[in-house]
Amino acid sequence: MLTNTAYRLHHDKKLTIGFFGGSITEGAGATSWDGTSWRANITRDLKETYPDAEITAVNAAIGGTGTDLGLYRCKHDLLQYDPNLVFIEFATNDSILAPDEQFKCYESCLRQILEKDPTTEIVVVFTMTKAIEEKLLTYGDFRSRTAEAILAYHYGLDMINIGEHFRMVIAANGGDWMKYTTDNTHPNDEGYLILTKAMKRELSRLLTEIPDALTARKIPAPYCEKSTIPFGKIVEVRDLIEGVKGWHFVDKPFKKRFPYYVSASGIGSEMTYEFEGRDFGLYWIMDNESGMLELTLDGKETKTVSAWDKYCKSFSRAGYVFPFKNLEKGHHTITLRVSDKKDAESLGNNISLFAFLVSNY
């Protein structure tokens, strides 16, 4: 039961809601992400249901991302706004992660939220796509959903499976996913209304008990071995290029993802970064003119990663990659160099960075 949320709505008359997830929470497929998505619909419904409460919504959802990026984004995109209620939806995108990462990355996000404020309440949200439904119907396993349900039980969190409701409605109306989605994955406006109806029904049940005071949640011991749970940080590249030739600061936002970024001047541009940690990743722009970046670790191992893929032919987006994971604990040095190589269909060698992703555990 969402008793702390009910207390805030009725007594404090103030609530900050965080929506943390992927594209279905962001609103992909809706005619208006901030107007007709389930996120927008639920925010509007809560404001109408509790007109005396000041309700603020934080959209911390990014399409195509899982908790492997979410554990880095959590503080920057969500927790800095001090949410009291968090809807977390990552099972669909986390389905591509290795089974152990499905547990570790998701648990990292949960613990960051609860340790920031034990009175914050979390609702674990499950969505559905046609591809996942087909897998389930052939006796396949939705492993990431199973992992997240296990963790939800471990932490005593409420779960709302709007995805199961969605696929049952589709089945009852002929089974045509394209009637309710734009691409068998992302709901259209009618599809989002179905998700909204399911969410509203469950929230009305979870908000019936109104306590006399807030209750701080007792955070249990980690489900995963504590030494394996990564806790990451976003290191803004803007703060690292002062005096470094070949890189320049771009003071304009990119698709509401980051308010600014850093771009390389061209092929051969280099940068060196030192860090303490075990995982190192790049949070960058992927578009049709993106190139490749060569990364050398501790003067020994070199890897080349591309900021271009087939989707760049259709649209630009924020992306992420982890060239180095599970490093030895301790100090490391990374040298980055813009390569003269690129994918055959890419139109350039551009490299633009938001941040480095560094985790330790």
URJO-V342789 format. One record per pair of residues at least 12 apart in sequence whose ideal C-beta (glycine too) atoms are under 8 Angstrom apart, sorted by sequence separation. I is the first residue (numbers start at 1). GAP is how many residues later the second one is. D is the distance in Angstrom with one decimal. If there is no record, write none. Layout:
((I/GAP/D) (I/GAP/D))
//
This chain:
((25/12/7.7) (27/12/6.1) (43/12/6.9) (94/12/6.6) (110/12/6.7) (250/12/6.8) (292/12/5.4) (293/12/5.6) (307/12/6.9) (25/13/7.5) (26/13/7.5) (27/13/6.7) (60/13/7.0) (249/13/5.9) (250/13/5.5) (292/13/6.7) (293/13/7.9) (338/13/5.1) (24/14/7.6) (25/14/5.6) (43/14/4.3) (166/14/7.4) (180/14/6.6) (248/14/7.1) (292/14/4.8) (293/14/6.9) (62/15/7.8) (247/15/5.6) (248/15/5.9) (291/15/7.4) (292/15/7.2) (90/16/6.6) (247/16/7.1) (290/16/7.3) (291/16/6.5) (292/16/7.8) (305/16/5.2) (60/17/4.2) (247/17/5.7) (248/17/6.4) (280/17/7.8) (290/17/3.6) (291/17/7.0) (39/18/7.3) (60/18/4.2) (246/18/6.2) (247/18/6.7) (290/18/4.4) (305/18/5.3) (90/19/7.8) (126/19/5.6) (246/19/4.9) (19/20/4.8) (39/20/6.6) (58/20/6.5) (70/20/6.3) (245/20/7.9) (246/20/7.5) (287/20/7.9) (288/20/7.4) (303/20/4.7) (88/21/6.7) (166/21/7.4) (241/21/5.7) (286/21/5.1) (287/21/7.8) (303/21/7.3) (39/22/7.1) (88/22/7.6) (126/22/7.5) (238/22/6.2) (246/22/7.1) (247/22/6.0) (285/22/6.9) (286/22/6.6) (290/22/6.3) (58/23/4.6) (67/23/4.9) (238/23/7.8) (246/23/3.3) (282/23/7.1) (284/23/5.5) (286/23/6.7) (301/23/8.0) (66/24/5.4) (124/24/5.9) (237/24/7.6) (238/24/5.8) (245/24/7.9) (246/24/6.2) (247/24/6.1) (261/24/6.5) (267/24/7.8) (288/24/4.8) (34/25/7.5) (56/25/7.8) (58/25/6.0) (88/25/7.8) (124/25/7.5) (166/25/6.9) (169/25/5.2) (237/25/4.4) (246/25/7.5) (286/25/7.7) (287/25/5.4) (288/25/6.0) (17/26/6.6) (68/26/7.8) (286/26/5.6) (66/27/4.0) (67/27/5.7) (86/27/5.7) (244/27/5.6) (297/27/5.6) (61/28/7.4) (65/28/6.2) (66/28/4.4) (124/28/4.4) (166/28/5.6) (288/28/7.1) (295/28/5.1) (17/29/7.4) (64/29/6.7) (68/29/6.0) (165/29/7.0) (166/29/5.9) (287/29/3.4) (295/29/7.4) (66/30/7.2) (67/30/7.7) (83/30/7.9) (165/30/7.5) (241/30/6.9) (286/30/6.6) (287/30/7.7) (297/30/7.6) (15/31/7.7) (66/31/6.0) (132/31/8.0) (240/31/7.0) (254/31/6.1) (285/31/6.5) (286/31/5.5) (329/31/7.7) (165/32/7.9) (166/32/7.2) (285/32/7.8) (286/32/7.4) (313/32/6.8) (26/33/6.9) (68/33/6.2) (79/33/6.6) (84/33/7.8) (122/33/7.6) (124/33/5.3) (126/33/6.9) (162/33/4.6) (165/33/3.9) (240/33/6.2) (285/33/6.6) (286/33/4.0) (27/34/7.8) (71/34/5.3) (74/34/7.8) (79/34/6.8) (82/34/8.0) (86/34/6.4) (88/34/6.0) (123/34/7.2) (124/34/7.0) (125/34/7.8) (126/34/7.3) (133/34/5.2) (237/34/8.0) (284/34/7.5) (285/34/7.4) (298/34/5.8) (299/34/7.1) (308/34/6.9) (309/34/7.9) (312/34/7.3) (15/35/7.9) (26/35/3.9) (28/35/5.2) (67/35/7.9) (70/35/7.0) (74/35/5.3) (78/35/7.5) (82/35/7.1) (84/35/7.3) (85/35/7.1) (86/35/7.3) (88/35/7.2) (91/35/5.3) (92/35/5.5) (122/35/5.0) (123/35/5.2) (124/35/4.5) (125/35/5.5) (126/35/4.4) (127/35/6.3) (128/35/3.0) (283/35/7.0) (284/35/6.1) (297/35/6.4) (298/35/5.6) (304/35/6.0) (308/35/4.7) (310/35/7.8) (322/35/7.1) (25/36/3.9) (26/36/6.4) (84/36/5.8) (85/36/5.2) (86/36/4.9) (87/36/5.0) (88/36/5.9) (89/36/4.0) (91/36/7.1) (92/36/7.6) (122/36/7.7) (123/36/7.4) (124/36/7.3) (125/36/8.0) (126/36/6.9) (127/36/4.3) (128/36/6.7) (162/36/4.4) (283/36/7.8) (284/36/7.2) (297/36/7.5) (299/36/7.7) (306/36/7.5) (318/36/6.9) (9/37/7.9) (13/37/7.8) (26/37/5.1) (68/37/4.9) (71/37/4.1) (75/37/6.7) (79/37/5.0) (83/37/6.3) (84/37/7.1) (85/37/7.9) (86/37/7.1) (88/37/6.5) (89/37/7.4) (92/37/6.0) (95/37/6.9) (121/37/7.6) (123/37/5.8) (125/37/6.4) (126/37/4.8) (162/37/5.5) (283/37/5.0) (284/37/7.8) (297/37/6.0) (304/37/7.1) (306/37/5.7) (308/37/7.6) (320/37/6.7) (15/38/5.9) (17/38/6.8) (19/38/6.7) (23/38/7.4) (67/38/3.9) (71/38/5.5) (74/38/4.7) (85/38/7.1) (87/38/5.3) (89/38/5.9) (106/38/8.0) (126/38/7.2) (128/38/5.4) (160/38/7.4) (235/38/7.9) (282/38/6.5) (296/38/7.2) (308/38/4.3) (13/39/5.4) (14/39/6.3) (15/39/7.4) (16/39/7.9) (17/39/7.1) (18/39/8.0) (19/39/6.8) (21/39/8.0) (22/39/6.3) (23/39/7.9) (66/39/7.0) (67/39/4.7) (70/39/5.2) (74/39/7.0) (127/39/7.3) (128/39/5.0) (160/39/6.1) (281/39/5.8) (282/39/5.4) (295/39/5.8) (296/39/4.5) (10/40/7.9) (13/40/4.5) (14/40/4.7) (15/40/5.1) (16/40/4.7) (17/40/5.0) (18/40/4.6) (19/40/5.6) (20/40/4.7) (21/40/4.5) (22/40/7.0) (23/40/3.1) (92/40/6.7) (235/40/7.5) (281/40/6.2) (282/40/8.0) (295/40/7.1) (306/40/7.9) (9/41/4.8) (12/41/7.9) (13/41/6.5) (14/41/7.9) (15/41/7.4) (16/41/7.9) (17/41/6.8) (19/41/6.2) (20/41/6.5) (22/41/5.8) (23/41/6.2) (67/41/7.2) (71/41/7.2) (102/41/6.4) (106/41/6.5) (110/41/6.3) (114/41/7.1) (281/41/4.0) (282/41/7.2) (295/41/5.5) (296/41/7.6) (16/42/6.6) (18/42/5.7) (19/42/5.4) (22/42/6.7) (67/42/5.3) (102/42/4.8) (106/42/5.6) (160/42/4.6) (280/42/7.0) (281/42/7.2) (294/42/7.3) (295/42/7.9) (10/43/8.0) (22/43/6.0) (160/43/7.8) (279/43/6.0) (280/43/6.6) (293/43/5.8) (294/43/4.6) (307/43/7.7) (9/44/5.0) (22/44/7.1) (99/44/6.0) (103/44/5.0) (107/44/5.7) (280/44/4.5) (293/44/7.2) (294/44/7.7) (307/44/6.2) (8/45/7.6) (42/45/8.0) (102/45/4.2) (106/45/5.8) (110/45/5.9) (279/45/6.9) (280/45/7.8) (293/45/6.2) (294/45/5.0) (307/45/7.9) (102/46/7.6) (279/46/4.8) (292/46/7.7) (293/46/6.4) (95/47/6.8) (97/47/6.8) (103/47/7.7) (110/47/7.6) (130/47/4.4) (232/47/7.1) (278/47/7.4) (279/47/7.2) (280/47/7.3) (291/47/6.5) (292/47/4.1) (39/48/7.7) (95/48/6.8) (99/48/7.2) (103/48/6.9) (158/48/5.8) (230/48/7.5) (278/48/6.1) (279/48/7.1) (291/48/6.4) (95/49/4.5) (230/49/6.2) (234/49/6.9) (278/49/4.8) (292/49/5.2) (20/50/6.7) (94/50/3.9) (95/50/7.9) (277/50/7.2) (278/50/7.6) (291/50/7.5) (292/50/5.7) (91/51/7.0) (130/51/7.5) (278/51/6.2) (291/51/4.4) (292/51/7.6) (92/52/7.7) (280/52/7.2) (290/52/7.9) (91/53/4.6) (94/53/7.7) (131/53/7.1) (20/54/7.4) (90/54/7.5) (91/54/4.3) (94/54/7.4) (130/54/3.9) (131/54/7.3) (276/54/6.9) (280/54/6.1) (129/55/6.6) (130/55/7.0) (276/55/5.8) (277/55/7.1) (291/55/6.4) (129/56/4.4) (275/56/7.7) (276/56/7.6) (290/56/6.2) (20/57/7.7) (91/57/5.3) (274/57/6.7) (275/57/5.9) (289/57/6.8) (291/57/6.1) (292/57/7.4) (20/58/5.3) (90/58/7.3) (274/58/7.1) (288/58/6.8) (289/58/4.7) (290/58/7.0) (291/58/3.3) (293/58/5.5) (274/59/5.0) (275/59/7.3) (288/59/5.2) (289/59/3.3) (291/59/5.8) (18/60/4.9) (258/60/7.4) (273/60/7.4) (274/60/7.7) (288/60/7.8) (289/60/7.9) (290/60/5.4) (291/60/5.9) (156/61/7.3) (255/61/7.6) (257/61/4.3) (272/61/6.5) (273/61/5.0) (289/61/4.7) (290/61/7.0) (25/62/7.0) (255/62/7.1) (272/62/7.0) (290/62/7.8) (18/63/6.7) (255/63/6.7) (272/63/5.0) (273/63/7.2) (287/63/7.4) (25/64/4.6) (155/64/7.6) (156/64/8.0) (254/64/6.8) (271/64/7.5) (272/64/7.5) (16/65/6.2) (18/65/3.4) (24/65/6.7) (155/65/6.5) (270/65/6.5) (271/65/4.8) (285/65/8.0) (16/66/6.0) (17/66/6.3) (20/66/5.8) (21/66/7.2) (154/66/6.4) (270/66/6.6) (16/67/4.9) (17/67/7.4) (18/67/7.1) (19/67/7.8) (20/67/6.9) (21/67/6.3) (22/67/6.5) (270/67/4.8) (284/67/7.1) (285/67/4.1) (16/68/5.3) (17/68/4.9) (18/68/4.4) (19/68/5.2) (20/68/4.8) (21/68/3.3) (22/68/6.2) (24/68/6.9) (127/68/7.5) (269/68/7.2) (270/68/7.8) (284/68/6.2) (285/68/7.7) (15/69/5.4) (16/69/7.5) (17/69/7.6) (18/69/7.2) (20/69/7.3) (21/69/5.6) (154/69/4.6) (268/69/6.8) (269/69/4.6) (284/69/4.9) (285/69/7.4) (15/70/6.4) (17/70/7.2) (19/70/7.8) (20/70/7.8) (22/70/6.1) (23/70/7.9) (268/70/6.2) (283/70/7.2) (284/70/6.2) (22/71/4.4) (92/71/8.0) (267/71/5.4) (282/71/6.4) (283/71/4.6) (151/72/5.8) (266/72/6.8) (267/72/7.2) (268/72/7.5) (283/72/4.5) (150/73/7.2) (267/73/4.8) (283/73/7.3) (125/74/7.9) (264/74/4.7) (282/74/6.6) (283/74/5.7) (281/75/7.1) (282/75/7.0) (8/76/5.6) (280/76/6.8) (281/76/3.5) (280/77/7.1) (281/77/7.8) (279/78/7.3) (280/78/6.0) (5/79/6.6) (279/79/7.0) (4/80/7.1) (5/80/4.9) (279/80/4.3) (275/81/7.5) (277/81/4.4) (278/81/6.4) (267/82/5.4) (269/82/7.5) (277/82/5.8) (278/82/5.8) (2/83/6.9) (123/83/7.8) (266/83/7.1) (273/83/6.3) (275/83/5.1) (277/83/4.5) (278/83/6.2) (276/84/6.5) (264/86/7.2) (263/87/6.9) (264/87/4.4) (263/88/7.0) (264/88/7.5) (20/89/7.3) (263/89/4.4) (262/90/6.9) (263/90/7.8) (261/91/5.2) (262/91/5.1) (246/92/7.9) (261/92/6.3) (262/92/7.9) (261/93/5.2) (119/95/4.8) (119/96/6.9) (258/96/4.4) (119/97/5.3) (257/97/7.0) (258/97/7.5) (118/98/4.1) (119/98/7.1) (254/98/7.9) (118/99/4.5) (25/100/7.3) (118/100/7.5) (254/100/7.5) (118/101/6.3) (25/102/7.8) (250/102/7.2) (24/103/4.7) (114/103/6.2) (21/104/7.0) (115/104/6.6) (114/105/5.1) (111/108/7.1) (111/111/6.9) (4/115/5.2) (107/115/6.3) (4/116/7.7) (5/116/5.3) (107/116/5.9) (237/116/4.6) (240/116/8.0) (4/117/5.2) (107/117/5.4) (237/117/6.9) (111/118/7.1) (236/118/7.4) (237/118/5.8) (2/119/5.2) (112/119/7.1) (236/119/5.1) (237/119/6.4) (103/120/6.9) (104/120/5.2) (235/120/5.7) (2/121/7.3) (103/121/5.3) (108/121/5.2) (234/121/4.6) (235/121/4.3) (107/122/5.7) (108/122/5.6) (234/122/7.7) (235/122/7.6) (108/123/5.9) (234/123/6.5) (235/123/5.7) (38/124/7.1) (104/124/5.7) (108/124/7.5) (233/124/7.8) (104/125/5.3) (105/125/7.0) (232/125/5.9) (233/125/5.7) (104/126/6.4) (232/126/6.4) (233/126/7.4) (232/127/3.6) (100/128/7.7) (231/128/6.2) (232/128/8.0) (230/129/4.1) (231/129/6.7) (230/130/7.4) (231/130/6.5) (230/131/4.7) (229/132/5.8) (228/133/6.3) (227/134/6.3) (38/149/7.6) (41/151/6.5) (45/151/7.3) (29/152/6.3) (41/152/7.1) (29/153/4.3) (36/153/4.6) (28/154/8.0) (29/154/7.3) (38/154/5.0) (42/154/6.2) (37/155/5.5) (41/155/4.0) (45/155/5.9) (2/156/6.6) (29/156/7.8) (36/156/5.8) (1/157/7.3) (29/157/3.1) (30/157/7.3) (31/157/7.9) (38/157/4.2) (42/157/5.5) (46/157/7.8) (28/158/4.3) (29/158/5.2) (30/158/7.2) (31/158/5.5) (38/158/4.9) (42/158/7.0) (75/158/7.4) (76/158/4.9) (29/159/5.5) (30/159/5.9) (71/159/6.0) (75/159/7.7) (71/160/7.0) (72/160/3.9) (24/161/7.8) (38/161/6.1) (42/161/7.4) (71/161/5.1) (72/161/6.6) (73/161/7.0) (23/162/7.8) (24/162/6.3) (29/162/7.1) (30/162/5.6) (72/162/5.4) (23/163/6.1) (24/163/6.8) (29/163/7.5) (27/165/7.7) (24/171/7.9) (62/195/6.9) (9/198/7.3) (11/199/8.0) (10/200/5.2) (2/201/7.5) (5/201/7.9) (6/201/4.8) (5/202/6.4) (6/202/7.6) (6/203/6.2) (7/203/6.5) (2/204/4.5) (6/204/4.7) (7/204/5.3) (1/205/5.5) (2/205/5.5) (6/205/7.1) (7/205/7.9) (1/206/7.9) (3/206/5.2) (7/206/7.0) (8/206/7.7) (1/207/7.4) (3/207/7.5) (4/207/7.7) (7/207/5.6) (1/208/5.1) (3/208/4.8) (72/209/7.6) (4/210/5.2) (4/211/6.3) (72/211/7.5) (3/212/6.6) (69/214/7.5) (69/251/5.0) (64/253/7.0) (63/254/7.7) (68/254/7.5) (64/255/7.8) (65/255/7.2) (62/256/6.7) (72/285/4.7) (72/287/7.1) (69/288/7.4) (71/288/7.1))
//
